[in-house]
Amino acid sequence: MRYAQGGGLTDAERAARERIRLQAAVRFEAGEKNREVAAALRASERSVERWRRAWHEHGQAGVLSQGSPGRSRLSETQIARLERELERGPLVYGWADQRWTLARIKTLIGRLFHVSYTVEGTWRLLKRHGWSWQQPARRAIERDDDAVEVWKKETWPRVRAPRRSAVPGSSSRARPGSR
């Protein structure tokens, strides 16, 4: 089993991981080796070693979940207010179109609650509360498909970086012909 880096786990995901660690603790009590436990639970041996150390030092309490790694800087009341404000739309707050971007939501959180989030932190906050990214249901009326095709055929080949040649390179820092 591979654990995601960076957190953002739901309570259900955290509980599922805790169940796996508790199963490992039962196997530790039975005297199984780390390799056997790792194979049976589909976890890395390194994780099993950490679990065994925590189990050895603190017993079963050592493998229990310690909850969310980071506390939210917004209370549940503030989250509910944020959701209401997001439903009102970006036009209410002076943006020219109806798209909520992460940068705009970050700015809104700062204005409403005087709390600073990064764009990534804003995404984690929204994801933790069940929000997901959306795509427009239809294309913009102003879109000019002919202009897009011309840009793809004429401008894009000039702008993009040229491909590397297919000849094998040298790992030597010195030029290959200098010897």
C-alpha positions in Angstrom: 0.0 0.0 0.0 1.3 3.4 -0.9 0.5 6.4 1.3 0.0 9.7 -0.4 2.4 12.4 0.5 1.1 15.8 1.6 -1.9 14.7 3.7 -5.4 15.7 2.8 -6.9 12.4 3.9 -10.5 12.1 4.8 -11.6 10.6 8.1 -12.6 7.4 6.2 -9.2 7.1 4.6 -7.4 7.7 7.9 -9.6 5.0 9.6 -8.8 2.5 6.8 -5.0 3.1 7.3 -5.5 2.7 11.1 -7.2 -0.6 10.5 -4.2 -1.8 8.6 -1.8 -0.8 11.3 -4.0 -2.5 13.9 -3.9 -5.7 11.8 -0.1 -5.3 11.8 -0.1 -5.1 15.6 -2.0 -8.4 15.8 0.6 -10.0 13.5 3.4 -8.5 15.7 1.9 -10.1 18.7 1.8 -13.4 16.8 5.5 -13.1 16.2 5.5 -12.6 12.5 8.5 -11.0 10.8 8.4 -7.5 9.2 8.7 -9.0 5.7 5.7 -11.3 6.2 3.6 -8.5 7.7 4.5 -6.2 4.8 3.6 -8.9 2.2 0.3 -9.8 3.9 -0.8 -6.2 4.3 0.6 -4.9 1.0 2.7 -2.3 2.7 6.4 -1.4 2.5 8.8 -3.1 4.9 10.0 0.4 6.0 6.5 1.3 7.1 6.1 -2.0 8.9 9.4 -1.3 10.8 8.0 2.1 11.9 4.7 0.6 13.0 6.6 -2.2 14.9 8.7 0.4 16.7 5.7 2.5 17.6 3.9 -0.7 18.8 6.9 -1.8 20.8 7.2 1.6 22.5 3.5 2.5 23.1 1.6 -0.7 22.6 -1.6 -0.7 20.5 -1.9 3.1 21.1 1.3 3.6 19.1 -0.4 2.5 15.9 -3.6 4.4 16.3 -4.3 7.4 14.1 -3.4 10.7 15.7 -6.0 12.6 13.7 -5.6 15.2 11.0 -1.9 16.3 10.7 -2.9 19.9 10.4 -5.7 21.8 11.9 -7.8 23.9 9.7 -7.4 27.6 10.2 -11.1 28.1 9.5 -13.8 27.0 11.9 -16.8 25.0 10.8 -18.9 28.2 10.9 -16.4 30.0 8.7 -16.3 27.1 6.3 -20.2 27.2 6.1 -20.0 31.0 5.4 -17.3 30.5 2.8 -19.5 28.0 1.0 -22.4 30.5 1.0 -20.2 33.2 -0.3 -18.9 30.9 -3.1 -22.4 30.1 -4.1 -23.1 33.9 -4.6 -20.5 33.9 -7.4 -17.4 35.9 -8.2 -19.3 38.8 -9.8 -20.4 39.9 -6.4 -16.8 40.4 -5.4 -15.8 42.4 -8.4 -14.3 39.8 -10.8 -15.3 40.1 -14.4 -16.5 36.6 -15.0 -18.2 33.7 -13.3 -15.1 31.5 -12.7 -13.9 30.7 -9.2 -10.2 30.1 -9.4 -8.0 29.0 -6.5 -6.3 32.4 -6.5 -9.7 34.1 -6.2 -10.9 31.9 -3.5 -7.6 32.4 -1.6 -8.2 36.2 -1.9 -11.8 35.8 -0.8 -10.7 33.8 2.3 -8.2 36.6 3.1 -10.8 39.3 2.8 -13.5 37.5 4.8 -11.6 35.9 7.6 -8.2 37.7 7.5 -6.5 34.3 7.2 -3.7 33.6 4.7 -3.7 30.4 2.6 -1.4 29.4 -0.2 -3.1 28.4 -3.5 -2.2 24.8 -2.8 -3.5 25.1 0.8 -6.8 26.5 -0.6 -7.1 23.5 -2.9 -6.6 21.1 0.1 -9.1 23.0 2.2 -11.8 22.8 -0.6 -11.0 19.2 -1.3 -11.3 18.2 2.3 -14.8 19.7 2.4 -16.0 17.9 -0.7 -15.4 20.6 -3.4 -13.9 19.5 -6.7 -12.7 21.3 -9.8 -15.2 21.8 -12.6 -15.0 22.5 -16.3 -17.4 24.7 -18.1 -20.4 22.8 -19.6 -20.1 24.6 -22.9 -17.5 26.7 -24.8 -17.4 30.5 -24.7 -19.5 32.2 -27.3 -16.6 34.4 -28.1 -14.4 31.4 -29.1 -13.2 31.5 -32.7 -12.4 28.0 -33.8 -10.8 29.1 -37.1 -8.4 31.4 -35.2 -7.5 28.6 -32.8 -6.6 26.3 -35.7 -4.5 29.0 -37.4 -2.6 29.5 -34.1 -2.0 25.8 -33.7 -0.6 25.4 -37.2 1.4 28.7 -37.5 2.3 30.2 -34.2 2.6 27.1 -32.0 5.4 25.4 -34.1 7.5 28.6 -33.8 6.9 29.0 -30.0 7.4 25.5 -28.8 10.9 24.3 -27.9 12.6 22.2 -30.6 12.9 18.5 -30.0 16.2 17.0 -29.1 18.0 15.1 -31.7 17.7 11.3 -31.6 21.4 10.7 -31.5 22.8 9.2 -28.3 24.4 11.6 -25.9 27.4 11.4 -23.8 27.4 11.2 -20.0 30.9 12.7 -19.9 31.3 16.3 -18.7 34.1 16.8 -21.2 33.2 17.0 -24.9 33.4 13.5 -26.5 35.9 14.6 -29.2 38.3 16.3 -26.7 40.2 13.1 -25.8 
